[in-house]
Amino acid sequence: MASGTFGYGEEYADFLDPGRLGAVIVKGISLLPRPGNPPPRLVETPAGMINAIGLENVGVDRFIDVKLPLLRQRRATVIVNIFGNTVDEYAGLASKLDGEDGVAALEINISCPNVKQGGMVFGTDPATAAAVVGAVRARTALPLITKLTPNVTRIGEIARAAVDAGTDAISCINTVAAMAVDIFSRRPKLANVFGGLSGPAVKPIALRCTYEVLQAVKCPVIGVGGIGTATDALEFMLLGARAVQVGTANFVNPGVSVEILEGIERFLRFQGLDRIEDFIGTLDTECLFPFAEDACGVLDLS
């Protein structure tokens, strides 16, 4: 489950068994609690949603003391998304979470402003991205996943910098910078003015970014962006993604992740495949036609 869309996991426990999922990636965690941005901070758009939550969270100490034990009880695989405004904050979070019972990995959110460099987002520059990943790598033995922003011109360069600095995997993408306005009040629909676009509208962008990253690095890549069905998930896997994250679709259907798992299983049986590994990365870019559109009427993956 993608960070920020599944709470701390316990919120969805009435709808599904978190232990069945590949992992629960919790809301982004900072060193100190954050109240987030003032409302309104969510707005629905055609085929998507813009959020400006502002990374509201309980802080790392309360997460460890209160939220993490609940996930352990559910036998969930937990990945903690971490963020900070300085390299030292990222490193401090890694130290606090290293060796913590129940934490399987860290996902580094580098879509945050670097306050020591005038607010430049860490993930838009290879050097600053590498500095964050390197600092976290030096403070933990946990597996590291670096989550990339799509708001760059050459995402492959950022991915390579993160891998060279010590990340074990890449997840892409985070939300796309966006805005919505109201013509009657003549004001932005978000108090923060700007926000991050997610949902089905961003899937083509996420697919393109994932493909570029897969060409640039050899480490495992996790596809994120607009996934709401088994077909969506399989498209990222076809490119070569080893896993996928489900985000905004959780707000529409809290049980969607299990439906996606079951849809993937049906597809594999339909294809006569015993393992998902036999499908991952089999995209044929040489022969573009014909499309197998007629198969859509044979197998329901919804």
Secondary structure, 3 states (H helix, E strand, C coil): CCCCCCCCCHHHCCCCCHHHCCCEECCCECCCCECCCCCCCEEEECCEEEECCCCCECCHHHHHHHHHHHHHHCCCCEEEEECCCCHHHHHHHHHHHCCCCCEEEEEEECCCEEHHHCCEEHHHCHHHHHHHHHHHHCCCCCCEEEEECCCCCCHHHHHHHHHHHCCCEEEECCCEEEECEECCCCEECCCCCEEEEECHHHHHHHHHHHHHHHHHCCCCEEEECCCCCHHHHHHHHHHCCCEEECCCHHHHCCCHHHHHHHHHHHHHHHHCCCCHHHCCCCCCCCCCCCCCHHHHHCCCCC
